[in-house]
Amino acid sequence: MGLKGLCGLWLLLVGFLVAAMPAVAAEPPSLDPRGLPGPLVIVGGGCLPAEARAAFVSLAGQAKAKIVVIPTASTDADDPKKYPSFLKPWEELHPESVVLLHTQDVQKANSAAFVQPLSEATGVWFSGGDQNRVIAAYRGTLVEKELKKLHARGGVIGGTSAGAAIMSDVMIAGGSDTAKLGTGFGFLPGFIIDQHFTARKRDKRLQGVIAAHPQYVGLGLDEATALVVRGRVARVIGDANLTVCVAAGAGRPAAVDTYAAGSLLDLCQLQRAAFNRASKNPFPPAEPSEPVVKNGSLVIVGGGGSTPEIWQQFIQRAGGNDALIVVIPTAMEDPLPKVCPEERLLRQYGAKNVVVLHTRDRQQADDPKFSEILTKAGGVWFGGGRQWRFADAYEGTLTEKRFHEVLARGGVIGGSSAGASIQGEYMPRGHPLGNTVMAAEGYERGFGFLPGCAIDQHFFARRRTADMTALMKKYPQYLGIGIDEATALIVTGSIAEVIGKGKVAFYDPTQKPQGDKDYEEVFPPEKYDLKARQKITSPNGK
């Protein structure tokens, strides 16, 4: 996520600033990697940008939009004469309907008749004011239940100022430099939102909350600025900026990043970065495990197609043509093809028993029945695409554990492109918004079939040598491996054999560069000792 700015000396005062804060859950709700069910439009207060208003109505269905406005945060909401001022700005955009919903009576908020407009709405807008008025009126009532039903069915929820604060599960309820915390509606789990951010100098307030609760991500929204969330991707629009605050941890200092209008953010990446920083065992470790495959073998392909020799090697190591082979196509984007290319190719080269296993549901990936097939498999093949999708679906689940069990009982793990990078302990190019970021915080942990290594693919074809050089400077504890297209690394124990059409680069940061290259090239059929970090020469010295 490019954590650019550093928090200043104010951190020395954090203990004082947050002393009065109530306890916050040690494990905040995780954002589902599949994204939110419905969109959000979150505005930092001040003048409501026309772009944000238009985005909200568009997401609600434009001419078919049925909008409910909840002005309860404002004291003006108690005066029926002021109702037209809340409705008119939305009526001017010509949705199908605009209805005002307001009460301060909890009993009325639990009335089926009162919440009826919410059951038919396609969008709900919370006006600005005091967020505590909204929570006092609706938290735990039928209104909240209907709001969550609306969001679950794909409806849009938006709000400005107080209407932004209530989006968090942990809500900033007030305070100047020292925040007072409450409980919001949790439409954006794992995040804490502050508004009027720059205008009211609320940087210390939000940074203090995040420093005290590092498992959360802070979002500071400027006035006349909005964050539009669809799925897991957020876009900044409006006149000013969004500020993202992440606490210190995992050997990294606290950070504050500013995103201008037009910026995109992946919310899962931000949350995973915060989780990692708050973890008792953050990644990457200062001293990774030795690069040794204790049982079984790996077939690691650099993408761009595999040769017949590579496929035959994989099938043989899985147990031959009759062995059960499981293909994991999850790195591809939806919709997946009816027949995965890897399944077709494995059958083409003689495999008779090929099964595809795929989910994006982590709960399903933890279900013993889902991954039971892996208990009988001789080989697992990870397909190409984007490696972060493997991590989202399987990291830390029973399914990942069973991948390792295939290897532990002597089977083979194979994969190409994304299916190569996921095999290393360190996973380069894991950022969900693009593959140019080598060290994407929150998406650096691979499945670790090959410990102590960072694996990159399409290496020479896409001129990626300098990228690995930079990664090795950042994490010199790893052995860097760059595999070219149509080339594979076959790993047994600590010995890696190169087969295929191209070559493999090995980066050992503990050694001084030889000549103009900071890596050693290994060609087919040469071998490399990963533990000793040196090429294995034949008896004749070649």
C-alpha positions as CSV (number, residue, x, y, z in Angstrom):
1,M,0.0,0.0,0.0
2,G,3.1,2.3,-0.2
3,L,3.0,3.5,3.5
4,K,4.6,6.8,2.8
5,G,4.4,9.0,5.9
6,L,5.7,8.4,9.4
7,C,4.0,9.4,12.6
8,G,6.0,12.0,14.5
9,L,7.0,12.5,18.1
10,W,3.4,12.6,19.2
11,L,3.6,8.9,19.7
12,L,5.5,9.6,23.0
13,L,2.2,11.0,24.3
14,V,-0.1,8.2,23.1
15,G,-0.4,6.7,26.6
16,F,-1.8,10.0,27.8
17,L,-4.0,10.6,24.8
18,V,-5.8,7.2,24.9
19,A,-5.9,6.6,28.7
20,A,-9.6,7.4,28.8
21,M,-10.6,5.1,25.9
22,P,-12.8,2.1,26.5
23,A,-11.6,-1.4,25.7
24,V,-11.8,-2.5,22.0
25,A,-12.0,-6.1,20.9
26,A,-8.6,-7.7,20.4
27,E,-9.7,-9.2,17.2
28,P,-11.8,-6.9,15.1
29,P,-14.3,-8.3,12.5
30,S,-12.4,-9.3,9.3
31,L,-13.5,-7.9,6.0
32,D,-14.6,-10.8,3.8
33,P,-12.1,-11.1,1.0
34,R,-15.0,-11.4,-1.4
35,G,-15.9,-7.8,-0.4
36,L,-18.9,-6.0,1.1
37,P,-22.3,-7.2,-0.1
38,G,-23.4,-3.6,-0.9
39,P,-21.6,-0.4,-1.6
40,L,-20.8,2.5,0.8
41,V,-20.5,6.2,0.2
42,I,-18.7,7.8,3.1
43,V,-18.3,11.6,3.2
44,G,-16.0,13.5,5.5
45,G,-18.5,16.3,6.2
46,G,-18.6,19.9,5.0
47,C,-20.0,20.6,1.5
48,L,-21.3,17.4,0.0
49,P,-19.5,16.9,-3.3
50,A,-21.9,16.6,-6.3
51,E,-19.8,13.6,-7.5
52,A,-20.5,11.8,-4.2
53,R,-24.3,12.6,-4.4
54,A,-24.4,11.4,-7.9
55,A,-22.5,8.2,-7.1
56,F,-24.9,7.4,-4.2
57,V,-28.0,7.7,-6.4
58,S,-26.4,5.8,-9.2
59,L,-25.5,2.9,-6.9
60,A,-29.0,3.0,-5.5
61,G,-30.4,2.4,-9.0
62,Q,-30.7,5.9,-10.5
63,A,-34.2,6.5,-11.8
64,K,-35.3,3.3,-10.0
65,A,-33.7,4.3,-6.7
66,K,-35.7,4.2,-3.6
67,I,-33.9,6.4,-1.1
68,V,-34.5,6.7,2.7
69,V,-32.9,9.7,4.3
70,I,-32.2,9.4,8.1
71,P,-31.5,12.9,9.5
72,T,-31.5,11.9,13.1
73,A,-27.9,13.1,13.8
74,S,-29.1,16.7,13.3
75,T,-31.2,18.5,15.9
76,D,-33.1,20.0,12.9
77,A,-34.6,16.5,12.4
78,D,-36.8,17.1,15.4
79,D,-38.6,19.9,13.5
80,P,-40.9,18.6,10.8
81,K,-40.7,22.1,9.1
82,K,-37.1,21.3,8.3
83,Y,-37.8,18.0,6.6
84,P,-37.9,19.5,3.0
85,S,-34.3,20.7,3.5
86,F,-33.2,17.0,4.0
87,L,-35.2,15.7,1.1
88,K,-34.8,18.3,-1.6
89,P,-31.2,17.7,-2.6
90,W,-32.0,14.0,-3.3
91,E,-35.3,14.7,-5.1
92,E,-33.5,17.0,-7.5
93,L,-31.7,13.9,-8.8
94,H,-35.0,12.3,-9.7
95,P,-34.9,8.9,-8.1
96,E,-38.1,6.9,-7.9
97,S,-38.8,7.9,-4.3
98,V,-37.3,9.7,-1.4
99,V,-38.6,9.1,2.2
100,L,-37.5,10.6,5.5
101,L,-37.2,8.3,8.5
102,H,-36.6,9.8,12.0
103,T,-37.4,9.1,15.6
104,Q,-35.7,9.4,19.0
105,D,-38.1,6.8,20.4
106,V,-36.4,3.4,20.7
107,Q,-39.8,1.7,21.0
108,K,-40.9,3.3,17.7
109,A,-37.6,2.2,16.1
110,N,-38.6,-1.3,16.9
111,S,-42.0,-0.9,15.1
112,A,-42.5,-2.9,11.9
113,A,-44.6,-0.1,10.5
114,F,-41.9,2.5,11.1
115,V,-39.1,0.4,9.4
116,Q,-41.3,-0.5,6.4
117,P,-39.6,2.0,4.1
118,L,-36.2,0.3,4.8
119,S,-37.5,-3.0,3.6
120,E,-38.2,-1.5,0.2
121,A,-35.2,0.9,0.0
122,T,-32.3,0.5,-2.4
123,G,-30.2,3.2,-0.6
124,V,-30.1,4.8,2.8
125,W,-28.4,8.2,3.6
126,F,-27.4,9.4,7.0
127,S,-27.1,13.2,7.4
128,G,-24.5,14.9,9.5
129,G,-24.7,16.1,13.1
130,D,-24.0,14.1,16.3
131,Q,-23.4,10.4,15.7
132,N,-24.4,9.6,19.2
133,R,-28.0,10.7,18.5
134,V,-28.2,8.1,15.7
135,I,-26.7,5.3,17.8
136,A,-29.0,6.1,20.8
137,A,-32.0,5.9,18.6
138,Y,-31.3,2.9,16.4
139,R,-28.5,0.7,17.8
140,G,-29.9,-2.8,18.5
141,T,-33.3,-2.0,17.1
142,L,-35.3,-3.3,14.2
143,V,-34.0,-0.3,12.2
144,E,-30.4,-1.6,12.5
145,K,-31.6,-5.1,11.5
146,E,-33.3,-3.7,8.4
147,L,-30.3,-1.6,7.5
148,K,-28.1,-4.7,7.6
149,K,-30.6,-6.6,5.5
150,L,-30.6,-3.8,2.9
151,H,-26.8,-3.8,2.7
152,A,-26.7,-7.6,2.5
153,R,-29.0,-7.6,-0.5
154,G,-26.7,-5.1,-2.3
155,G,-28.3,-1.8,-1.3
156,V,-26.0,1.2,-0.8
157,I,-25.5,3.0,2.5
158,G,-24.1,6.5,2.6
159,G,-23.5,9.3,5.1
160,T,-21.7,12.5,5.8
161,S,-19.9,13.6,9.0
162,A,-21.8,11.8,11.7
163,G,-23.1,9.6,9.0
164,A,-19.6,8.6,8.2
165,A,-18.6,7.9,11.8
166,I,-21.4,5.4,12.3
167,M,-20.0,3.2,9.5
168,S,-17.4,1.8,11.8
169,D,-17.9,-1.1,14.3
170,V,-15.7,1.0,16.7
171,M,-17.0,4.5,16.5
172,I,-15.3,7.7,17.4
173,A,-18.1,9.3,19.5
174,G,-16.4,12.6,20.3
175,G,-13.4,14.2,22.0
176,S,-10.7,16.5,20.7
177,D,-7.1,15.1,20.9
178,T,-8.4,12.3,23.1
179,A,-11.1,10.2,21.5
180,K,-14.2,9.0,23.1
181,L,-15.2,5.6,21.6
182,G,-18.6,4.0,21.1
183,T,-20.1,1.3,19.0
184,G,-21.2,2.0,15.4
185,F,-23.2,-0.1,12.9
186,G,-20.1,-1.9,11.5
187,F,-20.9,-1.6,7.8
188,L,-17.1,-1.3,7.3
189,P,-15.6,-3.8,9.7
190,G,-12.1,-3.5,11.0
191,F,-11.8,0.3,10.2
192,I,-12.2,3.4,12.4
193,I,-13.5,6.4,10.6
194,D,-12.9,10.1,11.5
195,Q,-14.3,13.0,9.6
196,H,-13.7,16.8,9.2
197,F,-10.1,15.4,9.4
198,T,-7.8,18.1,8.3
199,A,-10.2,21.1,8.9
200,R,-10.6,20.2,12.6
201,K,-7.0,18.9,13.1
202,R,-8.0,15.4,14.1
203,D,-4.8,13.7,13.2
204,K,-3.7,13.1,16.8
205,R,-7.1,11.9,17.7
206,L,-7.3,9.2,15.1
207,Q,-3.6,8.2,15.4
208,G,-4.0,7.9,19.1
209,V,-6.9,5.5,18.7
210,I,-5.0,3.4,16.2
211,A,-1.8,3.3,18.3
212,A,-3.9,2.0,21.2
213,H,-5.8,-0.5,19.0
214,P,-3.2,-1.5,16.3
215,Q,-5.4,-4.2,14.8
216,Y,-7.6,-1.5,13.3
217,V,-7.0,0.7,10.3
218,G,-7.8,4.4,10.7
219,L,-9.5,6.4,7.9
220,G,-9.4,10.2,8.2
221,L,-11.7,11.8,5.7
222,D,-11.4,15.5,4.8
223,E,-14.4,17.7,4.2
224,A,-15.9,17.7,0.7
225,T,-14.3,14.3,0.2
226,A,-15.8,10.9,-0.1
227,L,-14.8,7.3,-0.1
228,V,-16.8,5.1,-2.4
229,V,-16.5,1.4,-1.5
230,R,-17.6,-1.4,-3.9
231,G,-16.7,-4.9,-2.8
232,R,-13.2,-4.5,-1.3
233,V,-12.0,-1.6,-3.4
234,A,-12.4,2.0,-2.3
235,R,-12.1,5.1,-4.5
236,V,-11.4,8.6,-3.2
237,I,-13.5,11.4,-4.8
238,G,-14.1,15.0,-4.1
239,D,-12.0,18.1,-3.3
240,A,-9.5,16.9,-0.7
241,N,-7.8,13.8,0.7
242,L,-8.2,10.6,2.6
243,T,-5.6,9.8,5.3
244,V,-4.9,6.2,6.2
245,C,-3.3,5.5,9.7
246,V,-1.6,2.2,10.5
247,A,0.1,1.5,13.9
248,A,3.7,0.5,14.4
249,G,4.5,-3.2,14.3
250,A,6.3,-6.0,12.5
251,G,9.5,-4.0,12.7
252,R,7.9,-1.0,10.9
253,P,7.2,2.4,12.3
254,A,3.7,3.8,12.5
255,A,2.6,5.3,9.2
256,V,0.2,7.9,7.8
257,D,-0.5,7.9,4.1
258,T,-2.5,10.5,2.2
259,Y,-4.6,9.6,-0.8
260,A,-5.8,12.3,-3.2
261,A,-9.0,12.1,-5.3
262,G,-8.8,9.4,-7.9
263,S,-6.8,7.0,-5.7
264,L,-7.8,3.4,-5.3
265,L,-7.3,1.3,-2.1
266,D,-7.8,-2.3,-1.5
267,L,-9.4,-2.6,1.9
268,C,-8.4,-6.2,2.5
269,Q,-4.7,-5.3,2.0
270,L,-4.9,-2.5,4.5
271,Q,-6.6,-4.7,7.1
272,R,-4.2,-7.5,6.6
273,A,-1.3,-5.1,7.0
274,A,-2.8,-4.0,10.4
275,F,-3.4,-7.5,11.5
276,N,0.2,-8.5,10.7
277,R,1.5,-5.5,12.6
278,A,-0.6,-6.3,15.6
279,S,0.3,-10.1,15.5
280,K,2.5,-11.7,18.1
281,N,4.3,-13.5,15.2
282,P,4.5,-10.9,12.5
283,F,5.8,-11.6,9.0
284,P,8.4,-11.7,7.7
285,P,10.6,-13.2,10.4
286,A,14.2,-11.9,10.8
287,E,15.5,-15.4,10.5
288,P,13.4,-17.6,8.2
289,S,13.7,-21.4,8.1
290,E,16.3,-23.2,6.0
291,P,15.3,-23.7,2.3
292,V,14.8,-27.4,2.6
293,V,11.9,-29.5,1.4
294,K,11.9,-32.3,4.1
295,N,9.5,-34.6,2.3
296,G,8.2,-34.9,-1.2
297,S,9.1,-32.5,-4.0
298,L,8.2,-29.2,-5.6
299,V,7.7,-28.4,-9.3
300,I,8.0,-24.6,-9.6
301,V,7.3,-23.1,-13.1
302,G,8.0,-19.6,-14.2
303,G,4.8,-19.2,-16.2
304,G,4.4,-18.8,-20.0
305,G,3.6,-22.4,-20.6
306,S,5.2,-25.7,-19.5
307,T,7.2,-28.2,-21.5
308,P,6.2,-31.8,-21.9
309,E,9.1,-32.7,-19.7
310,I,7.8,-30.5,-16.9
311,W,4.3,-32.0,-17.0
312,Q,5.7,-35.6,-17.1
313,Q,8.0,-34.9,-14.1
314,F,5.1,-33.6,-12.1
315,I,2.8,-36.6,-12.9
316,Q,5.6,-39.0,-12.2
317,R,6.3,-37.5,-8.8
318,A,2.6,-37.5,-8.0
319,G,2.6,-41.3,-8.3
320,G,2.1,-41.9,-12.0
321,N,-0.8,-41.7,-14.4
322,D,-3.3,-43.2,-12.0
323,A,-2.4,-40.9,-9.1
324,L,-5.0,-38.5,-7.8
325,I,-4.0,-35.0,-8.7
326,V,-5.9,-31.9,-7.4
327,V,-5.8,-28.7,-9.4
328,I,-6.3,-25.4,-7.6
329,P,-7.4,-22.7,-10.1
330,T,-8.3,-20.0,-7.5
331,A,-5.7,-17.5,-8.6
332,M,-7.8,-16.8,-11.7
333,E,-10.6,-14.2,-11.6
334,D,-14.2,-15.1,-11.8
335,P,-15.9,-16.5,-13.7
336,L,-13.6,-19.5,-14.0
337,P,-13.7,-21.5,-17.2
338,K,-15.7,-24.7,-17.3
339,V,-12.5,-26.7,-17.8
340,C,-9.3,-25.4,-16.3
341,P,-6.3,-25.3,-18.7
342,E,-4.2,-27.2,-16.2
343,E,-6.8,-30.0,-15.9
344,R,-6.8,-30.3,-19.7
345,L,-3.0,-30.4,-20.0
346,L,-2.6,-32.9,-17.2
347,R,-5.0,-35.2,-18.9
348,Q,-3.3,-34.6,-22.2
349,Y,0.0,-35.8,-20.7
350,G,-1.5,-39.0,-19.2
351,A,-3.0,-38.1,-15.9
352,K,-6.2,-40.1,-15.5
353,N,-7.5,-38.9,-12.1
354,V,-7.6,-35.1,-12.0
355,V,-10.0,-33.2,-9.7
356,V,-10.5,-29.4,-9.5
357,L,-10.8,-27.9,-6.0
358,H,-11.9,-24.2,-5.7
359,T,-13.6,-21.8,-3.3
360,R,-13.3,-18.1,-2.3
361,D,-15.2,-18.8,0.9
362,R,-12.8,-19.1,3.8
363,Q,-15.5,-20.8,5.9
364,Q,-15.8,-23.5,3.3
365,A,-12.0,-23.8,3.1
366,D,-12.1,-24.7,6.8
367,D,-14.8,-27.3,6.3
368,P,-13.2,-30.8,6.5
369,K,-15.5,-32.1,3.8
370,F,-14.4,-29.5,1.3
371,S,-10.7,-30.5,1.4
372,E,-11.1,-34.2,2.2
373,I,-10.0,-35.0,-1.4
374,L,-6.5,-33.7,-0.5
375,T,-6.1,-36.5,2.1
376,K,-5.9,-38.9,-0.8
377,A,-3.9,-36.8,-3.3
378,G,-0.5,-37.6,-4.6
379,G,-0.1,-34.1,-6.2
380,V,-1.5,-30.6,-6.0
381,W,-1.1,-28.1,-8.9
382,F,-1.6,-24.4,-8.3
383,G,-2.6,-22.5,-11.5
384,G,-1.7,-19.1,-12.8
385,G,-3.4,-15.8,-12.2
386,R,-2.8,-13.6,-9.1
387,Q,-1.2,-15.2,-6.1
388,W,-3.1,-13.0,-3.5
389,R,-6.3,-14.9,-4.4
390,F,-4.7,-18.1,-3.0
391,A,-3.9,-16.3,0.2
392,D,-7.4,-14.8,0.6
393,A,-9.1,-18.2,0.1
394,Y,-6.8,-20.6,1.9
395,E,-4.2,-19.0,4.2
396,G,-4.5,-20.3,7.7
397,T,-7.4,-22.7,6.9
398,L,-7.7,-26.5,7.1
399,T,-7.2,-26.6,3.3
400,E,-3.8,-25.0,3.5
401,K,-2.8,-27.4,6.3
402,R,-3.8,-30.3,4.0
403,F,-1.7,-28.9,1.1
404,H,1.3,-29.3,3.4
405,E,0.2,-32.8,4.4
406,V,0.3,-33.8,0.7
407,L,4.0,-32.8,0.7
408,A,4.7,-34.3,4.1
409,R,3.6,-37.7,3.1
410,G,5.9,-37.6,0.0
411,G,3.7,-36.1,-2.6
412,V,4.4,-33.2,-5.0
413,I,3.3,-29.6,-5.1
414,G,3.5,-27.9,-8.4
415,G,2.4,-24.6,-9.9
416,S,3.1,-22.0,-12.6
417,S,3.2,-18.2,-12.4
418,A,1.1,-17.3,-9.4
419,G,1.3,-21.0,-8.6
420,A,5.0,-20.6,-8.4
421,S,5.2,-17.5,-6.2
422,I,2.7,-19.0,-3.6
423,Q,5.1,-21.8,-3.0
424,G,7.8,-19.7,-1.4
425,E,7.9,-18.5,2.2
426,Y,8.0,-14.9,0.9
427,M,5.4,-14.0,-1.8
428,P,6.4,-11.2,-4.1
429,R,3.9,-9.1,-6.2
430,G,1.0,-9.8,-3.9
431,H,-0.8,-6.4,-4.0
432,P,-4.4,-7.0,-5.2
433,L,-4.4,-3.7,-7.2
434,G,-1.5,-4.6,-9.4
435,N,1.5,-6.9,-9.8
436,T,4.2,-4.2,-9.8
437,V,4.6,-3.9,-6.0
438,M,7.2,-6.5,-4.9
439,A,6.6,-6.0,-1.2
440,A,2.9,-5.6,-0.6
441,E,2.4,-5.3,3.1
442,G,-0.3,-7.7,4.2
443,Y,0.2,-9.9,1.2
444,E,3.8,-11.1,1.7
445,R,3.3,-14.5,3.3
446,G,3.3,-17.4,0.8
447,F,2.4,-21.0,1.7
448,G,6.0,-21.8,2.5
449,F,6.4,-25.1,0.8
450,L,9.9,-23.8,0.0
451,P,11.0,-22.1,3.3
452,G,13.5,-19.3,3.3
453,C,12.9,-18.2,-0.3
454,A,11.2,-15.5,-2.3
455,I,10.0,-16.8,-5.8
456,D,9.3,-14.5,-8.8
457,Q,8.2,-15.7,-12.2
458,H,8.1,-14.6,-15.9
459,F,11.5,-13.4,-14.7
460,F,13.7,-12.6,-17.7
461,A,10.8,-12.4,-20.2
462,R,9.4,-9.4,-18.2
463,R,12.8,-8.0,-17.2
464,R,12.3,-8.4,-13.5
465,T,15.9,-8.6,-12.3
466,A,16.0,-5.1,-10.8
467,D,12.8,-5.8,-8.8
468,M,14.4,-8.8,-7.1
469,T,17.5,-6.8,-6.4
470,A,15.4,-4.2,-4.5
471,L,13.5,-6.9,-2.6
472,M,16.7,-8.5,-1.5
473,K,17.9,-5.2,-0.1
474,K,14.7,-4.9,1.9
475,Y,14.7,-8.6,3.1
476,P,18.3,-9.9,2.9
477,Q,17.4,-12.9,5.0
478,Y,15.8,-14.5,2.0
479,L,17.2,-16.4,-1.0
480,G,15.7,-14.8,-4.1
481,I,14.7,-17.0,-7.0
482,G,13.7,-15.7,-10.4
483,I,12.3,-18.3,-12.8
484,D,12.0,-17.6,-16.5
485,E,9.0,-18.7,-18.6
486,A,8.6,-22.3,-19.8
487,T,11.2,-23.2,-17.1
488,A,10.9,-25.2,-13.9
489,L,12.7,-25.7,-10.7
490,I,12.4,-29.2,-9.3
491,V,13.2,-29.2,-5.6
492,T,13.9,-32.2,-3.5
493,G,15.5,-31.7,-0.1
494,S,17.8,-28.7,-0.6
495,I,18.7,-29.5,-4.2
496,A,17.0,-27.6,-7.0
497,E,17.3,-28.8,-10.6
498,V,16.5,-26.6,-13.6
499,I,14.6,-28.1,-16.5
500,G,12.7,-26.5,-19.5
501,K,13.7,-23.9,-22.0
502,G,15.0,-21.0,-20.0
503,K,17.1,-20.3,-16.9
504,V,16.8,-19.4,-13.2
505,A,18.4,-16.6,-11.3
506,F,19.5,-17.1,-7.6
507,Y,20.0,-14.0,-5.5
508,D,22.2,-14.5,-2.4
509,P,22.4,-11.1,-0.6
510,T,25.2,-12.5,1.6
511,Q,27.5,-12.7,-1.4
512,K,29.2,-9.8,-3.2
513,P,28.1,-9.5,-6.9
514,Q,30.2,-11.1,-9.5
515,G,30.8,-8.7,-12.3
516,D,27.7,-6.7,-13.4
517,K,25.1,-9.2,-12.0
518,D,24.0,-9.6,-8.4
519,Y,22.6,-13.1,-9.1
520,E,23.8,-16.4,-10.3
521,E,22.3,-17.9,-13.5
522,V,21.6,-21.6,-13.6
523,F,20.6,-23.4,-16.9
524,P,19.1,-26.8,-17.6
525,P,20.1,-29.4,-16.5
526,E,22.2,-27.7,-13.8
527,K,21.5,-27.9,-10.1
528,Y,21.7,-25.5,-7.2
529,D,22.1,-26.2,-3.5
530,L,19.6,-23.9,-1.8
531,K,21.0,-24.5,1.7
532,A,24.6,-23.9,0.7
533,R,23.5,-21.2,-1.8
534,Q,25.8,-22.3,-4.6
535,K,25.6,-24.0,-7.9
536,I,26.5,-27.7,-7.9
537,T,29.2,-28.4,-10.4
538,S,29.7,-31.7,-12.2
539,P,32.8,-33.8,-11.7
540,N,34.4,-32.3,-14.9
541,G,34.0,-28.8,-13.3
542,K,31.1,-27.6,-15.5
